[in-house]
Amino acid sequence: MTQEDGSHLPELETAAKPTIVIETAITISLALAVLSLFLFAWIAEDVSHNRTMAFDLALRGEIHSLASPALTRLMFAISFVGGGDGLTLATALIEGIFLWRRWRRAALWLLTAVAGSIVLQVALKYAFHRPRPIAFFGPLPHTYSFPSGHALSSFCFYGVLAGLLADRTKSRRHRILIWICAALLVAAIGFSRIYLGVHYPSDVIAGYLTAALWVSTMVTVDRLRVRRKGKALTVKDPSG
């Protein structure tokens, strides 16, 4: 069976990689995790003391000034693909495709990212207890506002999915396109939550930072595991 048969492509996360690539990935992902944690703590402190309200209200007002019936319908659609029902359907579909193509490790990665995002958003919402703003359009969700679950979960799902697909794409142009599409979709989902009025801008920013922290931590732990595994194999077979 050749590697061109997509259903039997090897698990790329477990393929051998040069040590310099692994070390660079560990350094960058760890730096991103630390930076995300620092920025989240900064915003959370300001939110706790109500210091973001002027920024939140000003940006909410600017975005609401763009409202139109057509844009509102689009924002509801975009919000759906970043919410619980939309992401549940998307996760089930992608997990099924990954398992069908025998990308079991990719399926586990995506499932872990999504499960972690759910745990984080529930824990943080109950930790901060921030009330929702008055909604501009549609019903107001019954959960707390900080951080945005849509921003957090969509970043984890579409970001990790983009990484998994890009790793399995030979064309550089297609890899760039995958990342651009994922970034635009995640940004649009966050924007839709502010547009609809169900979140403050600081909620959305905090959601993105939490997701960046979680995904970066996943990458760091995985790369450390790969490095340790590589060293163990080198000890067993010094001749290479």
Phi and psi in degrees as GROMACS dihedral restraints (atoms count N, CA, C in turn):
[ dihedral_restraints ]
;  ai    aj    ak    al  type     phi  dphi    fc
    3     4     5     6     1   -89.2    20    10
    4     5     6     7     1   162.5    20    10
    6     7     8     9     1   -71.7    20    10
    7     8     9    10     1   -15.7    20    10
    9    10    11    12     1   -68.4    20    10
   10    11    12    13     1   -19.3    20    10
   12    13    14    15     1   -73.7    20    10
   13    14    15    16     1   103.9    20    10
   15    16    17    18     1   -57.8    20    10
   16    17    18    19     1   -30.0    20    10
   18    19    20    21     1   -73.6    20    10
   19    20    21    22     1    -9.5    20    10
   21    22    23    24     1  -124.3    20    10
   22    23    24    25     1    23.2    20    10
   24    25    26    27     1   -63.9    20    10
   25    26    27    28     1   145.5    20    10
   27    28    29    30     1   -69.6    20    10
   28    29    30    31     1   158.5    20    10
   30    31    32    33     1   -70.4    20    10
   31    32    33    34     1   109.4    20    10
   33    34    35    36     1   -69.9    20    10
   34    35    36    37     1   -27.3    20    10
   36    37    38    39     1   -66.3    20    10
   37    38    39    40     1   -23.4    20    10
   39    40    41    42     1   -99.6    20    10
   40    41    42    43     1    -2.4    20    10
   42    43    44    45     1   -69.5    20    10
   43    44    45    46     1   149.1    20    10
   45    46    47    48     1   -64.0    20    10
   46    47    48    49     1   134.7    20    10
   48    49    50    51     1  -127.6    20    10
   49    50    51    52     1   149.8    20    10
   51    52    53    54     1   -59.2    20    10
   52    53    54    55     1   146.8    20    10
   54    55    56    57     1   -57.9    20    10
   55    56    57    58     1   -38.3    20    10
   57    58    59    60     1   -63.4    20    10
   58    59    60    61     1   -34.8    20    10
   60    61    62    63     1   -67.0    20    10
   61    62    63    64     1   -44.4    20    10
   63    64    65    66     1   -63.4    20    10
   64    65    66    67     1   -46.2    20    10
   66    67    68    69     1   -63.0    20    10
   67    68    69    70     1   -40.6    20    10
   69    70    71    72     1   -65.1    20    10
   70    71    72    73     1   -42.8    20    10
   72    73    74    75     1   -62.0    20    10
   73    74    75    76     1   -40.6    20    10
   75    76    77    78     1   -63.7    20    10
   76    77    78    79     1   -46.2    20    10
   78    79    80    81     1   -63.1    20    10
   79    80    81    82     1   -47.3    20    10
   81    82    83    84     1   -66.8    20    10
   82    83    84    85     1   -46.5    20    10
   84    85    86    87     1   -65.5    20    10
   85    86    87    88     1   -37.9    20    10
   87    88    89    90     1   -67.0    20    10
   88    89    90    91     1   -40.7    20    10
   90    91    92    93     1   -63.0    20    10
   91    92    93    94     1   -42.0    20    10
   93    94    95    96     1   -64.8    20    10
   94    95    96    97     1   -38.7    20    10
   96    97    98    99     1   -63.8    20    10
   97    98    99   100     1   -44.6    20    10
   99   100   101   102     1   -65.7    20    10
  100   101   102   103     1   -43.6    20    10
  102   103   104   105     1   -63.5    20    10
  103   104   105   106     1   -43.1    20    10
  105   106   107   108     1   -62.7    20    10
  106   107   108   109     1   -41.4    20    10
  108   109   110   111     1   -63.1    20    10
  109   110   111   112     1   -43.6    20    10
  111   112   113   114     1   -61.9    20    10
  112   113   114   115     1   -47.9    20    10
  114   115   116   117     1   -67.1    20    10
  115   116   117   118     1   -38.3    20    10
  117   118   119   120     1   -63.5    20    10
  118   119   120   121     1   -44.5    20    10
  120   121   122   123     1   -61.0    20    10
  121   122   123   124     1   -37.8    20    10
  123   124   125   126     1   -63.1    20    10
  124   125   126   127     1   -49.9    20    10
  126   127   128   129     1   -66.2    20    10
  127   128   129   130     1   -41.3    20    10
  129   130   131   132     1   -61.2    20    10
  130   131   132   133     1   -39.1    20    10
  132   133   134   135     1   -63.4    20    10
  133   134   135   136     1   -43.9    20    10
  135   136   137   138     1   -66.5    20    10
  136   137   138   139     1   -39.8    20    10
  138   139   140   141     1   -63.9    20    10
  139   140   141   142     1   -41.2    20    10
  141   142   143   144     1   -61.4    20    10
  142   143   144   145     1   -30.6    20    10
  144   145   146   147     1  -103.7    20    10
  145   146   147   148     1    13.9    20    10
  147   148   149   150     1    61.5    20    10
  148   149   150   151     1    29.1    20    10
  150   151   152   153     1   -88.7    20    10
  151   152   153   154     1    -6.2    20    10
  153   154   155   156     1   -95.6    20    10
  154   155   156   157     1    -3.3    20    10
  156   157   158   159     1   -62.5    20    10
  157   158   159   160     1   -39.7    20    10
  159   160   161   162     1   -62.1    20    10
  160   161   162   163     1   -45.0    20    10
  162   163   164   165     1   -62.7    20    10
  163   164   165   166     1   -45.9    20    10
  165   166   167   168     1   -61.0    20    10
  166   167   168   169     1   -47.4    20    10
  168   169   170   171     1   -68.4    20    10
  169   170   171   172     1   -38.0    20    10
  171   172   173   174     1   -64.6    20    10
  172   173   174   175     1   -45.5    20    10
  174   175   176   177     1   -70.3    20    10
  175   176   177   178     1   -37.7    20    10
  177   178   179   180     1   -57.5    20    10
  178   179   180   181     1   -43.5    20    10
  180   181   182   183     1   -65.1    20    10
  181   182   183   184     1   -41.0    20    10
  183   184   185   186     1   -63.6    20    10
  184   185   186   187     1   -44.5    20    10
  186   187   188   189     1   -68.5    20    10
  187   188   189   190     1   -39.2    20    10
  189   190   191   192     1   -65.5    20    10
  190   191   192   193     1   -26.7    20    10
  192   193   194   195     1   -67.1    20    10
  193   194   195   196     1   -15.5    20    10
  195   196   197   198     1   -86.4    20    10
  196   197   198   199     1    -3.4    20    10
  198   199   200   201     1   -59.7    20    10
  199   200   201   202     1   141.7    20    10
  201   202   203   204     1  -154.7    20    10
  202   203   204   205     1   157.8    20    10
  204   205   206   207     1   -57.3    20    10
  205   206   207   208     1   -42.8    20    10
  207   208   209   210     1   -65.8    20    10
  208   209   210   211     1   -43.3    20    10
  210   211   212   213     1   -66.8    20    10
  211   212   213   214     1   -35.5    20    10
  213   214   215   216     1   -63.4    20    10
  214   215   216   217     1   -43.5    20    10
  216   217   218   219     1   -61.8    20    10
  217   218   219   220     1   -41.1    20    10
  219   220   221   222     1   -64.4    20    10
  220   221   222   223     1   -40.9    20    10
  222   223   224   225     1   -65.9    20    10
  223   224   225   226     1   -36.8    20    10
  225   226   227   228     1   -63.2    20    10
  226   227   228   229     1   -40.9    20    10
  228   229   230   231     1   -66.4    20    10
  229   230   231   232     1   -44.3    20    10
  231   232   233   234     1   -65.7    20    10
  232   233   234   235     1   -40.9    20    10
  234   235   236   237     1   -61.2    20    10
  235   236   237   238     1   -35.3    20    10
  237   238   239   240     1   -62.4    20    10
  238   239   240   241     1   -42.9    20    10
  240   241   242   243     1   -71.5    20    10
  241   242   243   244     1   -10.2    20    10
  243   244   245   246     1  -108.0    20    10
  244   245   246   247     1     2.8    20    10
  246   247   248   249     1   -99.3    20    10
  247   248   249   250     1  -174.5    20    10
  249   250   251   252     1   -58.7    20    10
  250   251   252   253     1   -51.8    20    10
  252   253   254   255     1   -66.4    20    10
  253   254   255   256     1   -45.2    20    10
  255   256   257   258     1   -63.4    20    10
  256   257   258   259     1   -44.4    20    10
  258   259   260   261     1   -71.5    20    10
  259   260   261   262     1   -31.8    20    10
  261   262   263   264     1   -63.2    20    10
  262   263   264   265     1   -45.8    20    10
  264   265   266   267     1   -64.2    20    10
  265   266   267   268     1   -44.1    20    10
  267   268   269   270     1   -65.0    20    10
  268   269   270   271     1   -40.9    20    10
  270   271   272   273     1   -63.9    20    10
  271   272   273   274     1   -45.0    20    10
  273   274   275   276     1   -61.1    20    10
  274   275   276   277     1   -42.1    20    10
  276   277   278   279     1   -65.4    20    10
  277   278   279   280     1   -49.6    20    10
  279   280   281   282     1   -67.1    20    10
  280   281   282   283     1   -39.4    20    10
  282   283   284   285     1   -60.5    20    10
  283   284   285   286     1   -41.4    20    10
  285   286   287   288     1   -63.1    20    10
  286   287   288   289     1   -42.3    20    10
  288   289   290   291     1   -65.1    20    10
  289   290   291   292     1   -44.6    20    10
  291   292   293   294     1   -60.9    20    10
  292   293   294   295     1   -43.9    20    10
  294   295   296   297     1   -68.0    20    10
  295   296   297   298     1   -36.0    20    10
  297   298   299   300     1   -63.8    20    10
  298   299   300   301     1   -37.4    20    10
  300   301   302   303     1   -86.1    20    10
  301   302   303   304     1     3.0    20    10
  303   304   305   306     1    66.2    20    10
  304   305   306   307     1    32.9    20    10
  306   307   308   309     1   -95.0    20    10
  307   308   309   310     1    64.8    20    10
  309   310   311   312     1   -64.8    20    10
  310   311   312   313     1   -38.5    20    10
  312   313   314   315     1   -68.7    20    10
  313   314   315   316     1   -37.9    20    10
  315   316   317   318     1   -63.2    20    10
  316   317   318   319     1   -40.9    20    10
  318   319   320   321     1   -61.7    20    10
  319   320   321   322     1   -40.7    20    10
  321   322   323   324     1   -66.8    20    10
  322   323   324   325     1   -41.1    20    10
  324   325   326   327     1   -58.6    20    10
  325   326   327   328     1   -49.6    20    10
  327   328   329   330     1   -65.5    20    10
  328   329   330   331     1   -42.0    20    10
  330   331   332   333     1   -64.2    20    10
  331   332   333   334     1   -40.3    20    10
  333   334   335   336     1   -64.8    20    10
  334   335   336   337     1   -41.2    20    10
  336   337   338   339     1   -61.9    20    10
  337   338   339   340     1   -45.2    20    10
  339   340   341   342     1   -68.3    20    10
  340   341   342   343     1   -45.4    20    10
  342   343   344   345     1   -61.2    20    10
  343   344   345   346     1   -42.3    20    10
  345   346   347   348     1   -63.1    20    10
  346   347   348   349     1   -38.6    20    10
  348   349   350   351     1   -65.0    20    10
  349   350   351   352     1   -36.2    20    10
  351   352   353   354     1   -66.8    20    10
  352   353   354   355     1   -45.3    20    10
  354   355   356   357     1   -61.7    20    10
  355   356   357   358     1   -44.1    20    10
  357   358   359   360     1   -64.5    20    10
  358   359   360   361     1   -45.6    20    10
  360   361   362   363     1   -67.0    20    10
  361   362   363   364     1   -38.7    20    10
  363   364   365   366     1   -65.6    20    10
  364   365   366   367     1   -45.5    20    10
  366   367   368   369     1   -64.0    20    10
  367   368   369   370     1   -44.7    20    10
  369   370   371   372     1   -71.6    20    10
  370   371   372   373     1   -38.6    20    10
  372   373   374   375     1   -59.7    20    10
  373   374   375   376     1   -43.7    20    10
  375   376   377   378     1   -74.7    20    10
  376   377   378   379     1   -24.1    20    10
  378   379   380   381     1   -72.5    20    10
  379   380   381   382     1   -37.3    20    10
  381   382   383   384     1   -97.6    20    10
  382   383   384   385     1   -26.6    20    10
  384   385   386   387     1    53.2    20    10
  385   386   387   388     1    38.7    20    10
  387   388   389   390     1   -80.4    20    10
  388   389   390   391     1   125.2    20    10
  390   391   392   393     1   -66.1    20    10
  391   392   393   394     1   151.3    20    10
  393   394   395   396     1   -71.7    20    10
  394   395   396   397     1   152.2    20    10
  396   397   398   399     1   -74.8    20    10
  397   398   399   400     1   170.6    20    10
  399   400   401   402     1   -71.6    20    10
  400   401   402   403     1   125.6    20    10
  402   403   404   405     1   -70.4    20    10
  403   404   405   406     1   143.3    20    10
  405   406   407   408     1   -82.9    20    10
  406   407   408   409     1   -38.9    20    10
  408   409   410   411     1  -139.5    20    10
  409   410   411   412     1   139.0    20    10
  411   412   413   414     1    77.4    20    10
  412   413   414   415     1   175.9    20    10
  414   415   416   417     1   -73.3    20    10
  415   416   417   418     1   153.0    20    10
  417   418   419   420     1   -87.3    20    10
  418   419   420   421     1   126.4    20    10
  420   421   422   423     1   -59.3    20    10
  421   422   423   424     1   154.6    20    10
  423   424   425   426     1   -87.9    20    10
  424   425   426   427     1    -8.1    20    10
  426   427   428   429     1   -83.5    20    10
  427   428   429   430     1   170.1    20    10
  429   430   431   432     1   -73.8    20    10
  430   431   432   433     1   169.0    20    10
  432   433   434   435     1   -92.4    20    10
  433   434   435   436     1   -31.9    20    10
  435   436   437   438     1  -111.6    20    10
  436   437   438   439     1   125.9    20    10
  438   439   440   441     1   -86.5    20    10
  439   440   441   442     1   174.6    20    10
  441   442   443   444     1   -70.3    20    10
  442   443   444   445     1   120.7    20    10
  444   445   446   447     1   -68.5    20    10
  445   446   447   448     1   -34.6    20    10
  447   448   449   450     1   -62.6    20    10
  448   449   450   451     1   -45.7    20    10
  450   451   452   453     1   -64.3    20    10
  451   452   453   454     1   -43.8    20    10
  453   454   455   456     1   -64.8    20    10
  454   455   456   457     1   -53.1    20    10
  456   457   458   459     1   -69.3    20    10
  457   458   459   460     1   -38.8    20    10
  459   460   461   462     1   -67.6    20    10
  460   461   462   463     1   -37.7    20    10
  462   463   464   465     1   -61.4    20    10
  463   464   465   466     1   -47.0    20    10
  465   466   467   468     1   -64.2    20    10
  466   467   468   469     1   -46.8    20    10
  468   469   470   471     1   -69.7    20    10
  469   470   471   472     1   -57.8    20    10
  471   472   473   474     1   -72.8    20    10
  472   473   474   475     1   -30.3    20    10
  474   475   476   477     1   -68.2    20    10
  475   476   477   478     1   -48.6    20    10
  477   478   479   480     1   -66.5    20    10
  478   479   480   481     1   -40.1    20    10
  480   481   482   483     1   -60.4    20    10
  481   482   483   484     1   -43.0    20    10
  483   484   485   486     1   -61.4    20    10
  484   485   486   487     1   -41.9    20    10
  486   487   488   489     1   -64.0    20    10
  487   488   489   490     1   -42.3    20    10
  489   490   491   492     1   -65.6    20    10
  490   491   492   493     1   -41.4    20    10
  492   493   494   495     1   -71.8    20    10
  493   494   495   496     1   -40.2    20    10
  495   496   497   498     1   -63.1    20    10
  496   497   498   499     1   -37.3    20    10
  498   499   500   501     1   -64.6    20    10
  499   500   501   502     1   -22.0    20    10
  501   502   503   504     1  -104.9    20    10
  502   503   504   505     1    15.0    20    10
  504   505   506   507     1  -116.7    20    10
  505   506   507   508     1   124.0    20    10
  507   508   509   510     1   -76.6    20    10
  508   509   510   511     1   -35.7    20    10
  510   511   512   513     1   -72.1    20    10
  511   512   513   514     1   124.5    20    10
  513   514   515   516     1   -63.1    20    10
  514   515   516   517     1   -39.1    20    10
  516   517   518   519     1   -61.6    20    10
  517   518   519   520     1   -41.3    20    10
  519   520   521   522     1   -69.4    20    10
  520   521   522   523     1   -35.7    20    10
  522   523   524   525     1   -63.3    20    10
  523   524   525   526     1   -44.5    20    10
  525   526   527   528     1   -62.4    20    10
  526   527   528   529     1   -41.3    20    10
  528   529   530   531     1   -63.1    20    10
  529   530   531   532     1   -40.5    20    10
  531   532   533   534     1   -60.1    20    10
  532   533   534   535     1   -46.9    20    10
  534   535   536   537     1   -66.3    20    10
  535   536   537   538     1   -39.6    20    10
  537   538   539   540     1   -64.1    20    10
  538   539   540   541     1   -45.1    20    10
  540   541   542   543     1   -61.9    20    10
  541   542   543   544     1   -42.8    20    10
  543   544   545   546     1   -64.5    20    10
  544   545   546   547     1   -43.7    20    10
  546   547   548   549     1   -64.0    20    10
  547   548   549   550     1   -43.4    20    10
  549   550   551   552     1   -65.1    20    10
  550   551   552   553     1   -40.4    20    10
  552   553   554   555     1   -66.0    20    10
  553   554   555   556     1   -45.1    20    10
  555   556   557   558     1   -63.6    20    10
  556   557   558   559     1   -41.4    20    10
  558   559   560   561     1   -64.6    20    10
  559   560   561   562     1   -40.6    20    10
  561   562   563   564     1   -65.2    20    10
  562   563   564   565     1   -37.1    20    10
  564   565   566   567     1   -64.6    20    10
  565   566   567   568     1   -44.5    20    10
  567   568   569   570     1   -62.5    20    10
  568   569   570   571     1   -42.9    20    10
  570   571   572   573     1   -61.4    20    10
  571   572   573   574     1   -39.6    20    10
  573   574   575   576     1   -62.8    20    10
  574   575   576   577     1   -34.5    20    10
  576   577   578   579     1   -68.8    20    10
  577   578   579   580     1   -35.7    20    10
  579   580   581   582     1   -72.9    20    10
  580   581   582   583     1   -42.6    20    10
  582   583   584   585     1   -59.2    20    10
  583   584   585   586     1   -44.8    20    10
  585   586   587   588     1   -71.7    20    10
  586   587   588   589     1   -15.1    20    10
  588   589   590   591     1    85.8    20    10
  589   590   591   592     1    10.8    20    10
  591   592   593   594     1   -92.4    20    10
  592   593   594   595     1    -2.1    20    10
  594   595   596   597     1  -145.2    20    10
  595   596   597   598     1   150.8    20    10
  597   598   599   600     1   -80.5    20    10
  598   599   600   601     1   152.7    20    10
  600   601   602   603     1   -55.3    20    10
  601   602   603   604     1   -37.3    20    10
  603   604   605   606     1   -65.3    20    10
  604   605   606   607     1   -28.5    20    10
  606   607   608   609     1   -63.6    20    10
  607   608   609   610     1   -43.8    20    10
  609   610   611   612     1   -66.8    20    10
  610   611   612   613     1   -45.1    20    10
  612   613   614   615     1   -59.6    20    10
  613   614   615   616     1   -44.2    20    10
  615   616   617   618     1   -63.8    20    10
  616   617   618   619     1   -35.8    20    10
  618   619   620   621     1   -63.1    20    10
  619   620   621   622     1   -43.6    20    10
  621   622   623   624     1   -63.1    20    10
  622   623   624   625     1   -42.2    20    10
  624   625   626   627     1   -66.1    20    10
  625   626   627   628     1   -39.6    20    10
  627   628   629   630     1   -63.0    20    10
  628   629   630   631     1   -42.2    20    10
  630   631   632   633     1   -64.4    20    10
  631   632   633   634     1   -42.4    20    10
  633   634   635   636     1   -61.9    20    10
  634   635   636   637     1   -39.4    20    10
  636   637   638   639     1   -63.2    20    10
  637   638   639   640     1   -45.6    20    10
  639   640   641   642     1   -65.7    20    10
  640   641   642   643     1   -48.5    20    10
  642   643   644   645     1   -65.9    20    10
  643   644   645   646     1   -41.9    20    10
  645   646   647   648     1   -62.8    20    10
  646   647   648   649     1   -38.4    20    10
  648   649   650   651     1   -65.0    20    10
  649   650   651   652     1   -42.2    20    10
  651   652   653   654     1   -58.0    20    10
  652   653   654   655     1   -45.7    20    10
  654   655   656   657     1   -64.5    20    10
  655   656   657   658     1   -42.6    20    10
  657   658   659   660     1   -60.8    20    10
  658   659   660   661     1   -48.7    20    10
  660   661   662   663     1   -62.3    20    10
  661   662   663   664     1   -42.2    20    10
  663   664   665   666     1   -65.5    20    10
  664   665   666   667     1   -43.2    20    10
  666   667   668   669     1   -67.5    20    10
  667   668   669   670     1   -35.5    20    10
  669   670   671   672     1   -63.7    20    10
  670   671   672   673     1   -39.0    20    10
  672   673   674   675     1   -63.6    20    10
  673   674   675   676     1   -42.8    20    10
  675   676   677   678     1   -63.9    20    10
  676   677   678   679     1   -42.1    20    10
  678   679   680   681     1   -63.8    20    10
  679   680   681   682     1   -43.2    20    10
  681   682   683   684     1   -64.2    20    10
  682   683   684   685     1   -40.1    20    10
  684   685   686   687     1   -64.4    20    10
  685   686   687   688     1   -40.5    20    10
  687   688   689   690     1   -64.2    20    10
  688   689   690   691     1   -40.4    20    10
  690   691   692   693     1   -66.3    20    10
  691   692   693   694     1   -38.0    20    10
  693   694   695   696     1   -63.7    20    10
  694   695   696   697     1   -39.9    20    10
  696   697   698   699     1   -67.6    20    10
  697   698   699   700     1   -34.9    20    10
  699   700   701   702     1   -66.2    20    10
  700   701   702   703     1   -39.6    20    10
  702   703   704   705     1   -65.4    20    10
  703   704   705   706     1   -39.5    20    10
  705   706   707   708     1   -70.0    20    10
  706   707   708   709     1   -31.5    20    10
  708   709   710   711     1  -132.2    20    10
  709   710   711   712     1    75.6    20    10
  711   712   713   714     1   -58.8    20    10
  712   713   714   715     1   -25.2    20    10
  714   715   716   717     1   -74.2    20    10
  715   716   717   718     1   -12.1    20    10
